[in-house]
């Protein structure tokens, strides 16, 4: 949907596409508890943090 509405992309899409493998779940999995409900990928959460910081 994002590509359909922005065929040329946005800055956030560009960063996500190029830095997608910057964070791996295995690298930061220890930061999150092992018990409890399964949430989003730790790597995806890290990427969202980077994109939010870059936007400000």
Secondary structure, 3 states (H helix, E strand, C coil): CHHHHCCCCCHHHHHHHHCCCCCCHHHHHHHCCCCCCCCCCHHHHHHHHHHHHHHC
